[in-house]
Each structure stands twice: as structure tokens, then as C-alpha cells.
Amino acid sequence: MAGYVFLSPWLIGLMGVTAIPMLLSLWLSFTNYDILTPLSEVRWVGLANYERMFTADPSYWHAVRVTVTFALVAVPLKLAAALGVALLLNRAWRGVGLFRALFYLPSLLGGSVALAIVWVNMFNRDGAFNSFLALFGIEGLPWVSDPDWALQTLMVLAIWQFGAPMVIFLAGLKQVPTELYEAASVDGAGRFRQFWHVTLPMLSPVIFFNLVLETINGFQGFTAAFVLSNGTGGPVDSTLMYTLKLYISGFTDLEMGYASAMAWVFLLAIGLITVVFFSTGRFWVHYSDGEK
């Protein structure tokens, strides 16, 4: 009983903030709830929201394409940058601790609105990035207002925040036995072959962990897209991420039933992606004890 008393704040939060709202949203996904109507007057519409989502809403599939494109590009580049910097910082250089802290700093800011505003101002027509290009005689573009480049600026922002996976990679590199590198060197393996045949296999559990987390985070991108487009997904829906489409449906168009259906499809899609990762991980994730 004493244990449950101490757990009660967490249990109350779990039920009130997570479990009950999730079940309520599942019910709402089968209704026409519009926020303004009392729940007692909500009309049951069955699978109409899901049917509309898959067959009658072109902007939904556009949001899916934008989100998948963002994740497929930003996540691998972010992990590559994190691993590359971790390899550079995995050395006993003077002041290496300071550099580790500086590279990790952007991740502390996370998906803050302030950071997104700064990023937008950096990449607008008169921003710092275009001023830098002007030093070399290059004429800049209105990056954040150009439909061909707006999503790319969000990708660069996501890649720049590689600090969290970098720290995890760095911790994994510390666990690689030096004897393996010594043995590989004796066998005549150069740095590239050591990286390919020693570092990557030994880091595969860490790579798998970062890949799963960053993929989920990539699909959940919202704040930067919201700030850049003023909550519209523009310009020309080029930054209409899935979560932003969900927000617009629920809080701008007041179609919370439809937004709830989108949320549950999103949850199932993320779950399916995670299952695929765990199913295929046994073919390339190697543990030091020989298990996969």
C-alpha cells in the first residue's frame, strides 16, 4: 500500500493526462466532434473520418509525402553528422570537453519556438545566411518563403541539432575495446577498414537505438514547421508536416473528430515502423556477447 501511495502522483498523471485522453480521442475519431459542441451532443459517424482521410482529402496525402520526405532525408544525415563528430571528439585533445558541450548545446534548445524564429530570420531574404553568401558574390534566395527550399531549411535545422545522438554515439565508442583496433592494425587494416569492420559492427546496437528514436522524432516534427509557415504549412503547403496538418484540422478547422482519426493512424504508422526496425534489426545489429 505504501508503494502505491508513493506511485499515486504518477498513476494519476498517467490516467488523467495520457490513458483517459487517448481513449477519449479514440472514441472521438468515430464522431463529428468540433470542439464547440458538447460531448453529449456529438454524433457518431463510424468510419467516415477514416474514409475521408484515405479517399477524399488530397492535403492529407500531401502531408504524408512531406513528412516521409523530411524523415528520409533529415534522419540519415543527422545520424551521419552525429557519428562523424563523435569520431572526431573521441580523442584525448586539449579542450575536447568544451567542444563536446558546444556541439551538444543545440540539442538542449530542442524544438523551441525561439530557436525556430531565429532560424527563420537567418534564412529569410535579408537574413544572415544570405549576407554570408554575399561576401562571396553569391545572390541569396528567400529560402523560407520559396516552396522549393522551405522544407530543406527545416531539414538543416533538424540536422544541426545532432547533439543528443552524438553523445550516445560517443558513449558507444568508449565501449569499443582497443584490442580490436590493435588486432586489426596488426592484420594490416587501415583506418577505413577498421571503421567498417570494427567500429560499425560494435556500434550497431547504438546505431539501432538512435535510428529508432530519431525516426520517431523526425515524423513528429511540428514546432519549426508551425513557426516558419505561421501555422499554415506554407509556402504552397511545402512544409505541411503530418502533425501540423493534424493541428490545423483540429484547432483551425475545428474538426477534432477528424484530427483524432489522423492521430490514431499516425500512432499505428509509427508503431508499424518500429516493428519493422526491430524485425530487421536482427540481421545487422551485433552485440558483444554474440546475440542478435
N, C-alpha and C positions, 0 to 999 in steps of 0.2 A: 504493500500500500504506500509506503514511504517513497518507493521508486516512482510510482505513478504520480504521486503528488509533485515530485520534482520535475517529472516529464510533462506535467499538465500544461505549462505555458506553450511548449512546442506542440503538444497534441491539439490544443485549442487553436493555435495558428494553422496547423495542418488542416483541420476540419473547416475553419472559418475562412481561410484565405486561399486554400488550394482545393481540397476534396469537394466541398459543397459547391463552390463556384464552377468547378469542372462539370459536375453532374448537372447543374442548372444550365450550363451552356450546351450540354448535350441535348437536353430537352428543348432548349430554345432553337437549336438547329433544325427542328422539325416544326417550327412555328413561324408566324409572320411578325414577330416581336419587333417594335420600332422604338423602344426606349420610352416614348411618351405614353404608350398605352399601359394601363395597369396589368399586372401579370394575370389577374383573374379574368381579363377580357381578351387574352391572347388567343388567336385562332390557330388550331392545329392544321398544318398544310402537308404533313407527311414528308415525302422525298422531293417536294417541289424545289426547295433551295438547292439540293444536290443536283437535281436535273437541270436547273438553270445554270448552275456553276459549270457543268461539263458540256452543255449543249447550246446555251443561249447567251453567254457572256464572253465576248471576244477579249475584253480587257483582262479577264481572269487568266486566260491562257497567255496573254502578253506578259502579265506579271510573273507567271511561272517561267517563261522564257528568260526574262530579265534576271530573275533570281538564280536560275540554274547557270546562266552565263557568268554572273558575278561569282558564284561559288566555284565553278570550274576553273576560272582564271585566277581569282584572288587567293584562294586557299593554297594551291600548289606553290605559287610564287611566294606567299607569306612563309610557308614552311621551308622553302629553299633558302630564303633570306635568313630565317631564324637559324637554320642549321649552318649556313656559311659563316654567320657572325659568331655562333657558338664555337665553331672550329678555330676561328681567329682568337677568341678570348680564352680558349682552353690552354693557355700558356702562362708561364711564370714571368710575365712582363711587369716592369715597374708601373704602378698606377693602373693595373688591369682591373682592379676593383671599381675604380671610378668609371672606367669605360663600360663595365657591366651595368652599373647603376644608370648611366646616361642612356644606354640602349634600351634598358627596361622601362625608363621613365614614360614614354608614350603609352605603354600598356596600362599604367596607373590611371591615365586620364579616361581610358575606356571609351564608351560611346557617349561622351558628354556633349551637351548642346554647345557649350563654349568652344570646345575643340572643333566641332563641325562648322561653327560660324567663322572661326579663324581660317579653317581650310577653304571655305567658300571665298573669303576675302583674298586669300592667297592666289586663287586660281580664276578670279574674275578678270575682266578686260584690263583693269588698271592695277592688278594685284602684283605681289612680289615676284611671282614666277615669271610673268611677262616682263617685268623690269629686269630680271636676271637675263632673260633671253635677249633683251635689247642691248645689253652690254656686248653681245657678240653679233649685233646687227640682224638678229632674227626677229621677225614680227610675230608677236604672240596672237593667240586666239582667245575668244571668250569661252574658256574651257567649260565653265559650269552652266552656261546658257546655250551651248552648242549640243544638239541632240546626238551628234556623232562622238562627243568626248565627255559628256557629263557622267556617264556611268564609269568611264575609265578613271575619272578623278576620285570617285568613291573607291574604286579598286586600289588606287595608290594609297589612299588613306588607310584602308584595311591592311595593306601590305606593310606600311610604315609602322603599324602597331604590332610588330613581331616579338615584342619583349617577353611576353609570357611563354610562348613555345620555345624561345631562345633559352630561357632559364631552365626549362625542363630538359632540353637537349644538352645543355651544359652539365646538368646533374648526371645525365646518362653517360656522357663522355668521361666523366670522372670515374665511372664504374667499369670502364673497359680495361682489362688487365694489360699492363705494359708488356708483359711477357709475350702476348700475342703479336705485338708490333715488333718486338725483338726477334721472335722466331720468323716472322715474315721477312724482316730485313736480312736475316741470315740466308733465307731461301732466295734472296735476290729480288724481292718485291719492292718496287718504287713506291712513292707516296700515293700515286693514284691507285695502284693495285692494293695497297694497304687500306686505303679508304673504301674501295669497292668490296674487298674480300674480308676485311676485319671490322672496320668502323660501322658500315651499314648493317651487316648482319647482327652485330652486337647491339646496335641501336634500334633494331626493328621493333621491339616492344614499345619503345619511347615514340618512334615514328607513328606506330599504330595508335597510340594514345592521343598524340597531338592531332593526327589526321581525323579521328572521330570527333574530338572536341571542336576543332577549328571548322570542320564541315558543318556541324550543327550551328556554330556561331555565324558562319557565312550565310546560311539560309535564314537566320533570324535578323539580319541586318535591317535597321529601321531608322535610328536617330539621324545619321548623316544624310540619308535619302530624304527624310522629312524636312530637315533644315535647308538642304540645297534646293529643294523644289517648293518650299513654303507649304508643304503638306499636300501637294497635288500630283507628285510623281513626274513632273515635267523636267526639262522641256520635251514636249511631244511624247509624254509617257516613257521617256528613255530611262528614268530612274524609278519606275513604278515597281518597287520590290513587293514581294508577296505580303509581308507584314504591313507595308504601307497601304496596299490595296485593301487588306482586311480592316485597317483603321479607318480608311475613307468610307468603306461600306457601312461600318458600324456607327461611327461618330459624326460623319459628314452627311451621308445619305440616310442615316437613321434606320438602317436595315440590319439590326442587331441579330435577327434570326439568321439572315444570310451570312453575316460575318461569323457567327458561331459555327455554321456549317463549314466555312472556309477554315476556321481554326482546327476543327476536328480532322479535316482532310490533311491539313498541314502536319498535325501530330502523327497521323498514321503514316504519312510520307517520310517524315524524319525517322520514325520507328523502323520502317522498311529499309531505309538507307543504312541505319545502324545494324540491322540484322544482316544485310549484305556484307558490310565490313567485317563483322565477326565471323561470317561463314567463309569468306575468302581469306581472312587473316591467317588461318592455319596453314596456308600454302606458302606464306612468305615471312611470317613472324617467327623468329627463333629465340628461344630462351636459353640462358646459360646452362640450365640443367638438362637440356636436350629435349624438353617438351615443346609442343606447338599449340 
